[in-house]
Amino acid sequence: MFISIVIPVYKDLERLRKCIDAIANQTFERSDFEIIVVNNDSFEELPSLQTRKLDLKVLECKKEGSYAARNTGARIAKGDYIAFVDSDCVPDKNWLATIKSVSENDPEADLIAGNVILYPKVKDKPNTFEMYDMILGIDQKSYAKKKKSVTANLVVKNSTFRELCGFDESNFSGGDHEFCSRANESGYKFIYVPESIVMHPARDCMSQISGKAERRIGGRIGKNKKKGSKAILITLSPPVVRLTKVMRSKKFALREKLQVIKIILLIKKIQIEELYKVVVLNKKSVR
């Protein structure tokens, strides 16, 4: 079994190196995987990343968007499976070995979603923005119940990926869920494996939190008018579910939760403003 790891990167060299180091330390034969890094920054070349004896290739994708970059990498993937991970992620040392074990035990599985654990910059001392993201950020377990996954930890059979024609490159956000929906509608098998772990840094400042919120508006509206109308209603609705999730969280004290709630309300204001720009002013979706 051979695995192709595809990593899109956009102005994130330092964390990319950490990601590659973690892959280099896998408990999996190096001869059984390749790494394909796709630079999505057309204005900056990546320096040499070949610090270890790895089968590592670096490609360029001039079309904006991480999904276009992932498709670029997937096109040359030689693996039986394509493992998608983000440049800011740190895969567990048994990540690839777990993928192999699962695929051998369940060869009918077409999509394998793994666990994504958010962590703060300073261990056990998250700031308010990190607390926000650790409660409300990537919830892979909940996504998996709907047979969806983020590309921070998603493995797809190469043949399945090609049959589905890859990701929709018009998306700057939500393309992973859209891809999983198409796979599910087409009858491909989706499984969730919590033992397949990737660590992901929690967003630690307002610009990162608001940037994601703005991207999601463009991703929600999309090209489908019916889904777009639903997305508009969701955006304009009070964030009751999010507020409830924060208050029910056992991770942090009440005082800290109240700080997170302030961010939720501010983000809702930002989302409504972005919705107006996208729908009324025809603003181009942000990457």
C-alpha positions as CSV (number, residue, x, y, z in Angstrom):
1,M,0.0,0.0,0.0
2,F,1.3,3.4,-1.0
3,I,0.0,6.7,0.4
4,S,0.3,10.2,-1.2
5,I,0.2,13.0,1.3
6,V,-1.0,16.3,-0.2
7,I,-0.3,19.6,1.7
8,P,-1.4,23.0,0.3
9,V,0.5,25.9,1.7
10,Y,0.0,29.7,1.6
11,K,2.5,31.9,3.4
12,D,3.0,29.4,6.2
13,L,6.6,28.1,5.8
14,E,7.5,27.8,9.5
15,R,4.5,25.6,10.4
16,L,4.9,23.6,7.1
17,R,8.4,22.6,8.2
18,K,6.9,21.3,11.5
19,C,4.3,19.4,9.6
20,I,6.9,17.7,7.4
21,D,9.1,16.9,10.4
22,A,6.1,15.1,12.0
23,I,5.6,13.2,8.8
24,A,9.3,12.3,8.7
25,N,9.0,10.8,12.2
26,Q,6.1,8.5,11.3
27,T,6.1,4.8,12.4
28,F,5.6,3.9,8.8
29,E,8.0,2.9,6.1
30,R,9.3,6.0,4.2
31,S,9.3,3.9,1.0
32,D,5.5,3.6,1.3
33,F,4.6,7.2,1.1
34,E,5.3,10.4,-0.8
35,I,4.7,14.1,0.2
36,I,3.4,16.6,-2.3
37,V,3.5,20.2,-1.2
38,V,1.6,22.7,-3.3
39,N,2.5,26.3,-3.0
40,N,-0.5,28.5,-3.5
41,D,1.4,31.8,-3.3
42,S,2.2,32.9,-6.8
43,F,4.4,35.7,-5.5
44,E,6.8,33.7,-3.3
45,E,8.8,30.6,-4.0
46,L,9.3,28.0,-1.3
47,P,12.9,27.4,-0.3
48,S,14.2,23.8,-0.2
49,L,12.2,21.6,2.1
50,Q,14.3,18.5,1.5
51,T,16.0,18.2,4.9
52,R,15.6,14.5,5.2
53,K,15.6,11.5,2.9
54,L,11.9,11.8,1.9
55,D,10.1,11.4,-1.4
56,L,9.0,15.0,-1.4
57,K,7.8,17.1,-4.4
58,V,7.0,20.8,-4.4
59,L,4.5,22.1,-7.0
60,E,3.0,25.5,-7.7
61,C,-0.7,26.3,-8.1
62,K,-1.3,29.8,-9.4
63,K,-5.1,29.5,-9.1
64,E,-6.2,31.0,-5.8
65,G,-7.6,28.7,-3.2
66,S,-6.6,25.7,-1.2
67,Y,-9.0,23.4,-3.0
68,A,-7.4,24.2,-6.3
69,A,-4.0,23.5,-4.7
70,R,-5.2,20.2,-3.3
71,N,-6.4,19.2,-6.8
72,T,-3.1,20.1,-8.3
73,G,-1.3,17.8,-5.9
74,A,-3.8,15.0,-6.3
75,R,-3.3,15.0,-10.0
76,I,0.2,13.6,-9.7
77,A,-0.4,11.4,-6.7
78,K,0.8,7.9,-7.1
79,G,-0.7,6.5,-4.0
80,D,-3.5,4.0,-3.6
81,Y,-4.8,6.6,-1.1
82,I,-4.5,10.4,-0.9
83,A,-4.0,11.8,2.6
84,F,-5.0,15.4,2.9
85,V,-3.5,17.5,5.7
86,D,-3.0,21.2,6.2
87,S,0.4,23.0,6.5
88,D,-0.3,24.1,10.0
89,C,-1.1,20.6,11.3
90,V,1.1,18.1,13.2
91,P,0.2,14.5,12.5
92,D,0.6,12.0,15.3
93,K,3.5,9.6,14.8
94,N,1.1,6.7,14.1
95,W,-1.1,8.6,11.7
96,L,0.0,6.8,8.5
97,A,0.2,3.4,10.2
98,T,-3.3,3.8,11.5
99,I,-4.5,4.7,8.0
100,K,-2.9,1.5,6.6
101,S,-4.4,-0.7,9.3
102,V,-7.9,0.7,8.8
103,S,-7.8,0.4,5.0
104,E,-6.6,-3.2,5.3
105,N,-9.4,-4.0,7.8
106,D,-12.0,-2.2,5.8
107,P,-10.9,-2.1,2.1
108,E,-14.4,-0.9,1.1
109,A,-13.9,2.4,2.9
110,D,-13.5,5.2,0.3
111,L,-13.2,8.2,2.7
112,I,-11.4,7.9,6.0
113,A,-11.9,10.9,8.3
114,G,-9.6,11.2,11.3
115,N,-9.6,13.1,14.6
116,V,-8.4,16.7,14.7
117,I,-7.3,18.0,18.1
118,L,-7.0,21.7,18.6
119,Y,-4.3,22.9,21.0
120,P,-3.1,26.4,22.3
121,K,0.2,28.0,21.6
122,V,1.1,27.8,25.4
123,K,0.2,24.4,26.9
124,D,-2.7,24.6,29.3
125,K,-2.9,28.4,29.0
126,P,-5.1,29.3,26.0
127,N,-6.0,32.9,25.4
128,T,-9.7,33.9,24.8
129,F,-9.5,33.5,21.1
130,E,-7.9,30.0,21.5
131,M,-10.7,29.1,23.9
132,Y,-13.2,30.2,21.3
133,D,-11.6,28.0,18.7
134,M,-11.2,25.0,21.0
135,I,-14.9,25.0,21.8
136,L,-16.3,26.1,18.5
137,G,-13.6,25.3,15.9
138,I,-13.1,22.0,14.2
139,D,-15.5,19.3,15.6
140,Q,-14.6,16.4,13.4
141,K,-16.7,13.9,15.5
142,S,-19.8,15.9,14.9
143,Y,-19.0,16.4,11.2
144,A,-18.5,12.6,10.8
145,K,-22.0,11.9,12.1
146,K,-23.1,13.7,8.9
147,K,-20.5,11.8,6.8
148,K,-18.4,15.0,6.4
149,S,-14.8,15.9,7.2
150,V,-12.4,18.7,7.1
151,T,-9.2,18.4,4.9
152,A,-7.0,18.8,8.0
153,N,-7.3,15.0,8.3
154,L,-9.1,13.3,5.4
155,V,-7.9,10.3,3.4
156,V,-9.5,9.3,0.1
157,K,-9.0,6.4,-2.2
158,N,-7.2,7.8,-5.3
159,S,-9.6,6.1,-7.6
160,T,-12.6,7.6,-5.7
161,F,-11.1,11.1,-5.8
162,R,-10.6,10.9,-9.5
163,E,-14.1,9.5,-10.1
164,L,-15.6,12.4,-8.2
165,C,-13.4,14.9,-10.1
166,G,-11.8,16.2,-7.0
167,F,-12.7,19.3,-5.1
168,D,-14.8,22.2,-6.4
169,E,-12.2,24.8,-7.0
170,S,-14.7,27.7,-6.9
171,N,-14.9,27.3,-3.1
172,F,-12.6,29.1,-0.8
173,S,-14.4,27.6,2.2
174,G,-16.5,24.5,2.8
175,G,-15.1,22.6,-0.2
176,D,-14.3,19.6,1.9
177,H,-17.8,19.2,3.2
178,E,-19.2,19.7,-0.4
179,F,-16.8,17.0,-1.6
180,C,-17.9,14.6,1.1
181,S,-21.6,15.3,0.3
182,R,-21.0,14.4,-3.3
183,A,-19.2,11.2,-2.3
184,N,-22.1,10.3,0.0
185,E,-24.7,11.0,-2.6
186,S,-22.8,8.8,-5.0
187,G,-22.7,5.9,-2.6
188,Y,-19.1,5.9,-1.5
189,K,-18.3,4.6,1.9
190,F,-17.3,7.1,4.6
191,I,-15.9,6.1,8.0
192,Y,-14.5,8.0,11.0
193,V,-11.4,6.8,12.8
194,P,-10.7,8.7,16.1
195,E,-7.4,6.9,16.5
196,S,-6.1,8.6,13.3
197,I,-4.9,11.9,15.0
198,V,-3.7,15.2,13.7
199,M,-3.0,18.2,15.9
200,H,-4.2,21.6,14.8
201,P,-3.2,24.9,16.4
202,A,-6.2,26.9,17.7
203,R,-6.6,30.3,16.2
204,D,-5.1,32.7,18.6
205,C,-6.1,36.2,17.5
206,M,-9.1,38.1,16.3
207,S,-7.9,38.5,12.7
208,Q,-7.7,34.7,12.4
209,I,-11.1,34.2,13.8
210,S,-12.8,36.9,11.8
211,G,-10.9,35.8,8.6
212,K,-12.4,32.3,8.9
213,A,-15.9,33.8,9.5
214,E,-15.6,35.9,6.4
215,R,-14.4,33.0,4.3
216,R,-17.4,30.9,5.5
217,I,-19.9,33.5,4.3
218,G,-18.6,33.2,0.8
219,G,-18.5,29.4,1.1
220,R,-22.0,29.3,2.4
221,I,-23.6,31.5,-0.3
222,G,-21.8,29.7,-3.1
223,K,-23.3,29.1,-6.5
224,N,-26.5,27.3,-5.4
225,K,-29.3,29.8,-4.9
226,K,-31.4,27.4,-2.8
227,K,-28.5,26.7,-0.4
228,G,-27.5,30.3,-0.5
229,S,-31.0,31.4,0.7
230,K,-30.7,28.9,3.6
231,A,-27.2,30.2,4.4
232,I,-28.5,33.8,4.5
233,L,-31.2,32.8,7.0
234,I,-28.6,31.0,9.1
235,T,-26.3,34.0,9.1
236,L,-29.0,36.4,10.1
237,S,-30.3,34.1,12.9
238,P,-29.2,34.5,16.5
239,P,-26.2,32.2,17.4
240,V,-28.2,30.2,19.9
241,V,-26.5,26.9,19.2
242,R,-23.1,28.4,19.6
243,L,-24.0,30.1,22.8
244,T,-25.5,26.9,24.2
245,K,-22.4,24.9,23.2
246,V,-20.1,27.4,25.0
247,M,-22.2,27.4,28.2
248,R,-22.3,23.6,28.2
249,S,-18.6,23.2,27.7
250,K,-16.7,21.7,30.6
251,K,-13.3,22.9,29.4
252,F,-13.3,26.4,30.9
253,A,-14.6,28.5,33.9
254,L,-17.7,30.7,33.6
255,R,-15.7,33.9,33.5
256,E,-13.7,32.5,30.5
257,K,-16.9,31.4,28.8
258,L,-18.4,34.9,29.1
259,Q,-15.3,36.3,27.3
260,V,-15.8,33.7,24.5
261,I,-19.5,34.8,24.2
262,K,-18.4,38.4,23.6
263,I,-16.3,37.1,20.6
264,I,-19.3,35.1,19.3
265,L,-21.5,38.3,19.3
266,L,-18.7,40.3,17.6
267,I,-18.3,37.5,15.0
268,K,-22.0,37.5,14.3
269,K,-21.8,41.3,13.5
270,I,-18.8,40.7,11.2
271,Q,-20.7,37.9,9.4
272,I,-23.7,40.0,8.8
273,E,-21.5,42.8,7.4
274,E,-19.7,40.3,5.2
275,L,-23.1,38.9,4.0
276,Y,-24.2,42.4,2.9
277,K,-20.9,42.9,1.0
278,V,-21.2,39.5,-0.8
279,V,-25.0,39.6,-1.5
280,V,-25.6,43.3,-2.1
281,L,-22.3,44.6,-3.2
282,N,-21.2,41.4,-5.1
283,K,-17.9,41.2,-3.2
284,K,-15.6,38.5,-4.3
285,S,-15.2,35.7,-1.7
286,V,-12.1,36.0,0.4
287,R,-9.5,33.2,0.5
